[in-house]
Every structure is written in structure tokens, then in C-alpha cells.
């Protein structure tokens, strides 16, 4: 059973920063992609950022230039650095990992609230 444990959510002011981390309970060397999604009430879950095994990244237009996704293979971790936060970034953020051998797994979700 694979677990993805998220951390780093919380409250930030507009213009502030937060860093989310997601640690997998097994090696991430057998991974296709790792990513972060978010969901707000009444909306579908949307892709925020994604990183491939080769290090290629993909970002939602709404976060380009403000968010950075990265991975640390030695620590089995994917992180999301969120800068210049806006009110509309408020959401529950989910880590997603696509393992090549066992499929897609999701983290439990972590709340990010941007408020003054």
C-alpha cells in the first residue's frame, strides 16, 4: 500500500508564499509523472503543476511565473513553491503520483487559504 503524505498548507496573506511537500512511502524512481492539483467548492479539480521523470514541467496558466514544482528523488518528495499568492489560489491542494507499475495515487489534500 503506497501512501502520499502532504504537508505545508496553511494561511498566507496575498503576495505571500507557501511551500507544499508530498512524500511517497516508496521510491519515486518508478514514476511517470508527479503533480499538484487543487479543488475549490463548486469546481472541478484542476491541474496546477506537473513534472515528468525527465524533469519537464507543465503549469496552469493561472500560476505560471508564481509557482514552481520540483522533485527530490533521494527523499521521494515532490514540492510546490507558491509565491505571490492570490485570493483565488485558496483551495485544497492534492498531490498526485503516477507510478508506472501500480497506477495513480492521490494524497489526502492540504488546505491553502489566502486571506488578509
C-alpha positions in Angstrom: 0.0 0.0 0.0 1.5 3.3 -1.1 0.9 6.4 0.9 1.4 10.0 -0.1 1.8 12.4 2.8 1.3 16.1 2.2 2.5 19.0 4.3 2.9 22.7 4.2 -0.6 24.0 3.7 -2.0 26.8 5.8 -2.8 30.5 5.8 -0.9 33.2 3.9 -1.6 36.8 3.0 -1.9 38.0 -0.6 1.5 38.3 -2.0 2.9 35.8 0.4 4.4 32.4 0.0 3.8 28.8 1.0 5.6 25.6 0.2 3.8 22.3 -0.2 5.6 18.9 0.0 4.4 15.4 -0.8 6.4 12.4 0.3 5.8 8.9 -1.1 6.2 5.8 1.0 8.1 4.1 -1.7 10.8 5.0 -4.2 9.7 7.5 -6.8 12.1 6.2 -9.4 9.3 4.1 -10.9 7.2 7.2 -11.6 5.8 8.6 -14.8 4.6 12.0 -13.6 4.1 13.8 -10.3 1.8 16.7 -9.9 -0.3 19.0 -7.8 -4.0 19.6 -8.3 -6.4 21.8 -6.5 -10.1 22.0 -5.9 -12.4 24.8 -4.8 -16.0 24.4 -3.8 -18.3 24.0 -6.8 -15.4 23.5 -9.2 -13.7 20.5 -10.7 -10.3 19.5 -9.5 -7.8 21.2 -11.8 -4.1 20.6 -12.6 -1.8 23.2 -11.0 1.6 21.8 -12.0 3.2 18.6 -13.2 6.7 17.3 -13.5 7.8 14.3 -15.5 10.6 11.8 -14.8 12.8 13.7 -17.1 12.2 16.9 -15.3 9.9 18.6 -17.8 7.3 20.8 -16.2 3.8 22.0 -17.0 1.8 24.7 -15.3 -1.7 26.0 -15.3 -1.7 29.5 -16.9 -3.0 31.0 -13.7 0.1 30.0 -11.8 2.8 30.4 -14.4 5.6 32.6 -13.1 4.5 32.3 -9.5 4.6 28.6 -8.7 7.5 26.2 -9.1 7.3 22.4 -8.9 10.3 20.3 -8.1 11.2 16.8 -7.1 13.8 15.2 -4.8 14.3 11.6 -5.8 16.5 10.9 -2.8 13.7 11.9 -0.5 10.9 10.5 -2.6 9.4 14.0 -2.5 7.7 16.4 -4.8 7.3 20.0 -3.8 5.3 23.1 -4.9 6.8 26.5 -4.1 4.0 29.0 -4.3 4.9 32.7 -4.4 2.9 35.9 -5.0 -0.2 34.1 -3.7 -3.6 35.5 -4.6 -7.0 35.1 -3.1 -8.0 32.8 -5.9 -5.3 30.4 -5.0 -7.4 29.4 -2.0 -8.2 25.7 -2.4 -7.5 22.2 -1.2 -4.3 21.0 -2.9 -3.7 17.4 -3.8 -0.6 15.6 -4.6 -0.8 13.1 -7.4 1.8 10.5 -8.4 1.5 8.2 -11.4 3.6 5.1 -10.7 4.5 3.2 -13.9 3.7 -0.2 -12.3 0.8 0.4 -9.9 -1.0 3.4 -11.4 -2.2 6.7 -9.9 -2.3 7.6 -6.3 -3.5 10.7 -4.5 -2.6 12.5 -1.3 -5.1 13.3 1.3 -5.3 17.0 0.4 -4.0 20.1 2.3 -5.8 23.4 2.7 -4.3 26.6 1.4 -6.0 29.8 2.4 -5.0 33.2 1.1 -6.6 35.9 3.2 -5.8 39.3 4.5 
